[in-house]
Amino acid sequence: MTKEPSEEQIYEEARKRVKDKKRFYGGLVTYAVVNAVLVVIWALSGRGYPWFLWPLGIWGVFVLGDFLRMFVFEQGSDDEAIKKEVEKMKKGKQ
């Protein structure tokens, strides 16, 4: 049998997730603002080669990676993974 996490452990995990999500959203806002400024600079400078696409694309890959890590491939504790496997096994037997 698995040991249930204590209330303190649950609170700490939730606190960590909230902190990570706030960091992600702050980074996302920074990404949007900085890249909007770069586009405006490009537009005001005569609209030559679209150089702003380089920082937008490279930085965007990192933002996408953070998004996938935070919301798609959430890293839970081993206890959570074990609980999910137990539930899958129970559903398979019924």
Secondary structure, 3 states (H helix, E strand, C coil): CCCCCCHHHHHHHHHHHHHHHHHHHHHHHHHHHHHHHHHHHHHHCCCCCCCCHHHHHHHHHHHHHHHHHHHHCCCCCHHHHHHHHHHHHHHHHC
